[in-house]
């Protein structure tokens, strides 16, 4: 694809040496749809860009927006490590920086290719070979200078694992060295959550967690999750036995069920309480739901997780077993759960809660395809409870708390009727 330009609206790319770079080149070679295009400009100055009508937007280095397409045009640049963490860089952009130098500062070889206007692929680091080999490999030892690249690597693993991509062993070794040197400790919560959220919405979010664990970063960033690996569960309910492996299976199911971000985050953290089970009680985990709630709240606060994700995760952690047994819950227990989840006032939350619970129910070795009729039962229970009209009690002259008590009585009657119709009995 040639760069879009011309002279319309005063924008011209004439005389500029422009290459398409990054994800668009990679995805086109993989036969994937391309939605965004990024460009690098070699041999130009910021003044040359603004003179042609481009709008400067970069703070740390010169990046410009094409006013017609909104696409980014960055001047070729190099970078140098100046301090720990991912902020500790200085950037150098000048007409003397070559295309190969610019590509050399990128993270993975599959992201370090460029396409010339005549269609030629410039590939100095064998990115095309790594695409063919389905390998995620770092461009150079400079990878170690930016801890965000570990998160990006894991995110690309989550995106491309269904295509057969695996992380190169030498890249895993390099990431381990970065973790051991303390580079990961410098990551800020907002960036960790940003990369995690994108990875959770990828086709294989479990590969994100597995990649971080393989290089030791999971223990630093998410110790509450890392400690679940090796913790046994009862084999009759969990043929996979290992709690950490169960979490990965649940993430797989959440992706297959096309769950939204709150549900996928809930799938990841719903069993954190099992990490606190006393050794003498293993492999059972009585009370792990309640133990897990403070851990979910703590990790949500630490990572600045959006409130909707936090609230759904908290509800799933606390009540996923109740959801699995919903057809045998006493009406009062069921109503208490619905009120805790706040789905009677905010019914839009119900789908996220249910899909996370279904993912947990199916996220067990050999049980991935079993049905989950509990979801339909709970939806009907919510519908019947929400159908109770408060106005009838106002007309009867009730006021204040008396209205709430009356609503609850009628809702309990509705849930008793539902249980009788379905032939269910309480525990």
Phi, psi and omega in degrees: 000128178280149179298141180277133182196246186084193183249001180298141183060021175080012181257132179221136174254005180301131178087354179267143177266101190241137178231141170281138186223168168076220190299327181295318178295312180301307186293325178295321178292333177276355182077021180264156177295146180244118182254334183232149180232134174240147185229147173242139182247123183255135173084013183247167176245162176304323181295322179296326180288312181293326177298334180269001176100004177286148181260122179287135178228344183286138177267312185271333178209160188288110173234141185228148176256135172286122187293343178270317186260339184076004181281153183272134174238114181252139173290141177305136185211162170239169180220155182222134180288129181236344182199164179297159176086176185274354173272348189276061181227148166244145185244144179233115177237125178202164178300345182276347181285127183274167177298317181297321177297319178295314179295329183292343180272357184280169190279302186245150182300326182289346176258004187247038176246157178225157178238124179282163180303333180273006178094354179294136177267122175265118191221072185287348185240019176062039176297324180294322176297321178289328172298314181295325181275356182056055185233133173261112188224141181288151182288313184205177179295345177296345175309323187292348185280346185231107182295338177300334182295334174295316178295318179295320176302312180296324178293319177294327175299318179294326181284318191255359179304321178297341177270002178095009181287142174226154179280133178297143184298322180293334176286322175298317179299316179298318179296322177298319178296322178296318178297315182295332180278353177090006181300322183295333181298339184275355181292138180270149185304318184299321181287324177299313180295320180302312180290322180296317181299317179294322180291321179298330180271004178282168182297332182228071183299336178297331179292332175299310181294318182295322179294316177298323180290321181300328183258003177088358182285335181297321181294332179276315186276322184224066183299332180295331178273317183301322184289349180286337180288128183097352178272122184280156173231163179299127185293335181292330177262334185228085180302336178284344175066300186293129183295319179297319178295325175300316179300318179296321177295322178295319176299320178300315180294322179299320178293317179297329179275003179057042181293153176280176185298314178303320180291322180290323175295319178298319178300323181291321191251002191295337183249024181302330181298337180292342176288348180252005179296129177302140184303326182292341182265350181294147011270006179277159186224054181298128179083011183293336180298308181294324179294331184283334185301311178300328179291320176298317179295322181291315181292328178293319178291319183295323184263003182059044181292137178304147187301323181295319176296316180299314184293318178295317180297319178297316180294318179294318179301316185284326193235013182295326178289324174300320180296318179298329183256020191302329183287349179243005179288145171295146181308320180293319178296319179295316180295320176303318180295315180298324178289321177298319181287344180063027181278348176284327175271329184231074186297341179297339179288340190298317183298318179297317179298313185292319182291327176292319178293320178296320177299320178295318182296324182267347184279059182218138189302120179085356182243020188293338186252010182287146183290162180229072180294346179303328182296314180294322179298315182292323177299318179292322177299317179296316180300317182292322179291321181287341180286347179291122187263120182292337186297330180297327181281329174296319179296333178280356178093007178287152181221156172052227184301334181297327178294314179299319179296320179294318178300316181296320179300315182292322177297320177298320177298320179296321180288326174297318179296320178298316180298319179295320180294323183273352179076026181268157178230150180286161176299000000 
